[in-house]
Amino acid sequence: MNALIDTFGRHIDYLRISVTDRCNLRCVYCMPPEGVPWMPHDELLSYEEIATIVRIAARMGIGKVRLTGGEPLVRADLVTLVEMLGTIEGITEVSLTTNGQILAQHARELKRAGLMRVNISLDTLDSDRFHRITRLGDLSRTLEGIQAAEDAGLSPVKINMVVMRGINDDEVVDFARMTRERGWHVRFIELMPFTMADMVPSADIRHRIESLGVLEEGTAPKGNGPAYYYRLLGARGSIGFISPITEPFCDRCNRMRLSSDGHLYPCLLTQGKVDLKEPLRDGATTSQLQGLILEAVAAKPEHYHLAIDDTVCAKRKMSRIGG
């Protein structure tokens, strides 16, 4: 197996794959209330096409894949893709990011198919607020999804909370408390500038959580993310901070993103992308597809420039690329 090394010496071994642009929620920081126009199904990569790309990428050094959306579980028979990816030589981990709304129905079959872990998006523990943030969601269904994932052995289950000033930032202590009470692994995420909501710096979040006690540096639960981890004394779970605004982690970025329409993005926050779908459908050889992947790796920037220009963020259709 080769190693994918970018221009700045970073080892690229992680591929996030958006399997659909569709979602069953309309979260305030992701979509307008009316949603966005969905792509025609024939523009989406088929499961066979995704598996072909992953098989080639695995020979080049990609070892971990994460399935995202939109909401990946709204795509029919996702378990089939999980099974396909799990049999590819060189792939050591297949994981999933979901809003949890229909996870309870699928957790056990996903585990049997080879899924290892799930990250679940949850921005509030208040049912009315949950509905306001997601516009269509039901808090009880996501909580059922979390329990089902734990029962199925999809562990560690990580909870992702996007913190928004004046919307849910008053709940960060409640979420941190859950690392003691339920052993949750909670990651607090700084809001990216895709909406008009205000970001809360990780330092502020940490200061509030310290009202519960001293935060000790902790080891990361199994996974591949950019969080810095801590624990409250006596907690089974962990507290992570993902700080793309105040503490960018570009120097240790090990990922690329494959969009649901077949474009490979070296960075979430830059314009560059490489089309894999059309060459694949036009009969490109393995060598040609490897060349396109190398082209994307070579185009990976040293860092993004949010402080200078966030117009890229405003134009991104996140449901297509995956967060």
PyMOL commands that set and color helices and strands:
alter all, ss='L'
color gray80, all
select helices_A, chain A and resi 41-43+47-60+72-74+78-86+103-113+127-134+139-152+169-181+202-212+250-252+277-281+286-298+311-315+318-321
alter helices_A, ss='H'
color red, helices_A
select strands_A, chain A and resi 4-5+11-12+14-18+64-68+93-98+117-121+158-163+185-190+215-217+228-232+239-242+255-258+263-265+274-275
alter strands_A, ss='S'
color yellow, strands_A
deselect
rebuild
show_as cartoon
